[in-house]
């Protein structure tokens, strides 16, 4: 596996090495010691699986507040997404900036999103499935979000507001400027 820092060094892309033969391929998708060497040492306690039936489904931007903040390790098991993480750590030199990476089942790449970042994605094809680990259990009272298309973020989503398939909750999230400072850098 290769662990590659992004424009925001705490966010990392993980690319598997695939060993191919006529039967298909084999790859390691999680190796604790290697991830730990690259600063990814979250205690993974829960794994989630989501299916988005349509292209253009936007989920996010979500986060859990302290003391239940979550780090995530995201991969696509079918289809593809534009995966986005936004720095919401007050005082961070990259506060309000984001990383956007295409994750595909075909490539097998993953994204590590640390605690203190809002996370979301847009499906690039129908029947896209995500499997992701989280470092703390889901806590409904700590589950919050921010507006996916807040203009101040400058995210180049592959769909516009009219085409995006969103939950009612995600349509009504606050903008970055309205967020309390849940996370400190």
C-alpha angles and dihedrals in degrees: 000000000000119000111204125189116225131212085286101052096211090062112074136190115217119205120191124222106233119209105207132196135154091286095056128264145306125211140166110239098177128031113163098200094051093047091048090054087059096049097265103125104141117148100241108216106161137029123206132197124199133183122202110192099195135054110248098038108151118199116182162312088223138161140158119236125232136308084033099039114149136217113205135207106199130192135164117234095182130016125352143279143190100239118203134191122185123198109236097167106126110232095022116135087229096045110150093012122117145204119219120190132170111237118194136182088224093058097034094214120155137201126223111210114188126213111279095048129102111228133204143146145200121217115237095195139021123275095024117171128198127196115190139171122221130200097221133034120264110273115189093199091056097041110112140148148192133229110286095214100038101156092220089067095058094211112170097219115189090231134050127230093269095050098042116106103218140167116245088246092057092049091059103045120129124255122252093259089058097053120108113234098262094157127048123201 
